[in-house]
């Protein structure tokens, strides 16, 4: 049981530590991994130029801000993964890498699609942008997680399975402590006789 508790502590401490600098590590890693492919895709169709995080096409700037990078979505995938017990380390790493790569590809395609809609002055841009922002981003993250759960045959539930294990461990300890107390009190009674 000590191994399970140590695993639990490592997973949750890692989640807390990675969130402390305001998810900066996700933006540091995924900003260039998002901006450059979007720029290259747009350049194929629209003759784009890139200055920092701004992709310029003709006179129209497309600014890729932190919200576009979706650092919180990557963190949510990490939370779902690390808050699920009983996954072997190599499988966990593989799952994290695949989920991050899936989200990155879908996010690049999302930004490209929205940019193309904006550049073509489509009446659907605002609706599509809001739809992606408020609904589809969550659906994509949950969809990636459920696909991994199904593919890797994960039986545990994030957070719940950990809490259930901890609860059963404390109950087991309480029961064991009560048995020891009963044995010691019955031994002391037999000695008195």
N, C-alpha and C positions, 0 to 999 in steps of 0.2 A: 504493500500500500504506500510505502514511502516513495517508491518510484512514481506512482500516480500523482502524489502530492507535489513532488519536485517538478514533474512535467507540467502540472497545472500552474504552479508558480512561475516557471520559466515562460510559458505561453502568455500569461496575463501581464507579467512585468514587461515583456517585450512589446505587447500591444500598448501599454501605457507609455513606455519610453519613446516609441516611434511617433506617438501623437503629441508629445510635449512640445516640440518645436513647431507647432501649428501645421503638421503634415508637410513640412518643408521638403522632406526627403522625396516625397511623391512628386512634388512640383519640380524639384531639381532633376530627377530622373526622367519624368515623362514629358516635360515641356519640350525639350529638343526632339524627343522621340515622336511627338505629336506634330510640332510645327513643320519640321522638314518634310515629312511625307505629304502633309496637306499642301505645302508650297509646291512640291514636285508635281503632285496631281493637278493642281490648279494651273501650273506653268504649261503643262501639256496642252490644255484647252484655251488658256486665256493670256499667255505671255505675262507672267507675274514676276514681281521682284520682291525680295525679302529684306526687311530692315528690322532687326531685332525680333520682336514678336508681331510685327505688322507685315502682312502680305498685301502688296499694292498691285492692283490691276487697273490699268488706265489711271483714272483719278480716284478710284474707289479703294479706300483702305479697309482691310479686314483685320481687325485686332484680335489676336488669340489671347484672351485673358485667362486667369487662373481657373475660373469657372468652366471654361472650355476644356481645360486639361483634365478636369474631373478628379482631382486628387482625393476628394472625399469618397468617391466611388471605389477607387483602388483600396482605400482604407477599409471601406465596408466589406469588400471581398476578403481582405486580410483578417478582419474581425470574424467573419463567418468561418474562415478556415481555422484560425487559431483558437477559437472558442469551442471547437468541436474536438472532443477527446478521442483517443484510441486510433489515431492515424499515424502510421509509421513515418519517421522523419523524411526519408527519401520520397515517399508518396506525397507527403505534405508539401515539400519543396516543389515537386513536379506540379501539383495541383495549383499552387500559388503562381508559378510561372505561366502555366497554361491559362489560368483565369485572367492574369494581367495582360498576356498577349492577346487574348480574345477581346478584352475590353479596349485595349489600345487600337486594334484593327477596327472595331465597331465605332470607336470614337473618331478615328481619322475619317472614316466613311461618312459619319454624321456631320462633321465639320465641313467636309468637301461638299456634301449635298446641300447643306444650308448656305454655304458660300455661293454655290452655283445658282441657287434660288434667289439669293440676294442680288447677284450680278445680273441676272436676267429680269430683275424687277418684278418677280412673280408676286401675285396677290396672295399666294399661299405661304410666303416666307414667315410672316408673323405667327400664323397659326401653327405651322410646322415647328418653328423655333420653340414656341411655348409648349407644344405637345411633347417635343423631345425633352425640354427642360423639366417639366413638371411630372410627366408620366413615364415616358419611354426609358428615361435614364434609370429609374428604379426597376422597371420591368427587365431591362437588359442585365443589370447586376444580379437580380434574383434569378433570372433565367440562366445565367452563367453558373450560378451556385447550384441550382437544381440539376442542371445538366451534369455537373461534376458529381453530385451526390448519386445520381442514377448510374453514371458510367463507372465510378469507383465503388459502388455499392456501399455507401456510407450509411450506417444504421443509426448513429448518434445524432442528436439535435444540438445545435449551437447553444451554449450557456446551460440549457436545461439538463443535459446529460452530465455536465460537470457538477452542477448543483445537486443533482440526484446522487452522484457518487460521493460527494462531500457529506451529504446528509446521511447516507447509509453508513459511511465510515464513522461519523460521530455517534450514530445510533449503536453501531457495533462496539465502539469503545465504551459507551455507557453501559451496555449489556455486560460486557466483559468486566468492567469495574464493579458492577453490582454483584456478579458471580464471585469475584474475588473477595468482596466484603462479606458476602454470605458464608463463604468457606472459612474465612478467618474468624467470623463470629461463632460459627458452629464448632470450630476447633477449640476456641476459648471456652465454650460451654462444656464440651466434653472433658477438658482438662480440669474444670472446676468440680466435676462429679467425681 
